[in-house]
């Protein structure tokens, strides 16, 4: 499947910002699951490219002149492949597997989340993984505007509402409470009739010596409708844009993401 992606991010400030640094994880990598046919990131300054500790493509933007706006524009196309039962052809990778069993601030299980995790059957096959995803979406109903990037998995379970990021964090907390390695995935999805879901988050679960990639929000395997951008232990490690600034006030953020899909030519 061919995915055409547009992603615009605009930060505006009421007072001038004197210095800012932004880390951008906005570029997919060609892998056995996808081929990047074209990709361009435009920003108001030089972008230094590197890889982070998880192997994600990382761009760093540093602005030292006064500014009231940061505008980042992404345009690209990716050709993806189907994944039977959500199984990724990639192996263990560069990060030790025990790293993905350790909780983080966003995925640490409290008493209620631990009880929920152990109410589920053992996470030892794909059916159990999908069952866990379904149970999570039953407990945490999809609703935007209730949580933000600072809310934890425990917060989302207590609130009973959240978005894809919260669903992913709850699944990570459940897996880690049960000793199963799992990692956060950020990227894009062909959203169909729900365009606001084009920017998406899901989870890879380590099962039978391989990764299985699961969209918790839709309780299904992630496959050719998905473009992978970054992985990490949680949102903080795979966030599309993170940064710091000196100066500025009254920050506003506008994000627009559009994904269109069509079948690849045979």
C-alpha positions, 0 to 999 in steps of 0.5 A: 500500500502507498501512503501519502502523508502531510504533517504540519506543526506550528508553535506560536508565542505571544512574546519572543522566544530567544532560544529554542531547541527542538528534537524531531522524530518525524522521519520514517526509516526504510525497513522490511515493513516499509520503503520510504519513496520520498520524504522532506522535512522543512523547518525554520533553520538547519536540521542536524540529523542523527539516530537516537538510542532506539535507532530512530531517525532524529533531527535537531533544530536549534534557533538562536535568533528571536522568534514568535513562531516555529513551523515544521512541514512534513511531506512524504510517501511510504510504501508499506507491506502486509504483516500476517498476524501483525508479526514484524520481520525485524529481530531483537534490535540494538536495545536489550530486551529487558529494557522494555520490561522496565516501567517508566513514569508514564507506564508504571502500574499502580494497584488498580492497574496491576489488578487489571493486568493480572485479571487478563489471561497470560499474554502468551499468544496473539489471541491473548494480546488482542483480547487484552487490547479489547479489554483496555478499550472497554476500560478506557473509552476513546475521547479526545481532550480529556488527557494530554502528554503528561497523563500516565497509564494509571491516570487513563485507567482511573479516568476511563477515557483517553486517546491512542497514546493512553491506550498504548501506555496502558498496554505497555503497563499491562505487559510490563506488569506481566513481565512481557517486553513491549515498546511504544510506536509512534507513526501514521495510519490511514484513518478512513473516515476519522481524519483526526486519527491520522497521527497515531500510537500503538504497541509492539509486544515481544512474543515467541522471539519476535515482535507483534505489532498491535493497534490497541485503540482498534484492537487489531494488528497493525499492518499495511495501513500504518507508517512507523516513525519511532519506537521507545519505552513510552511517548516521551522516548518517541514523541514527534516533537519535543523541545525547550525554550528560553523566553516566550509566553502564551504558547499555542500549538496547531497540528494538522495531519493528513494521510491518504492511501491507495493500493500499490501497482502490481 
